[in-house]
Amino acid sequence: MGTLLAILTGAGGLSILIAALFFLSFWVRTRDGFFLLFAAAFAVYGADQFFLGWAANSEDEPLFYLPRLVTFGLIVLAVINKNRSAS
């Protein structure tokens, strides 16, 4: 069961990294910092998920919460910057 969980977590991390590539392609087209920050957030979160699958069942370690904090901080920063530039 542990191997299946590791494989599924790694696959989830890979799909999140693919989403980061989509946001990066939107940034290349528009040069909007919103998409760049989202691409960075998804890249950090995807790498976190990938390494979480590689470490196998060590999600309770505090070290794995730091990339999540960075991810959500980048998303909040992107939304604040987008709303600040709109007004």
C-alpha angles and dihedrals in degrees: 000000000000093000092052091050091050091050093049092047091050091048090051090051090051092051090050090051089052089054087053089055090052091053089047090054090051089052092051090054099043105021087219112154090217091072093045092054091047090049090051092047093051091045091054092046093046092051089048091053092046093052091043088059090046093051090050116218100353095118090125091068111109090224091072092058094061095071089048090053090050090048095053091041090056091049092050090047091051092051093046092049092047092050092045092053092046094059 
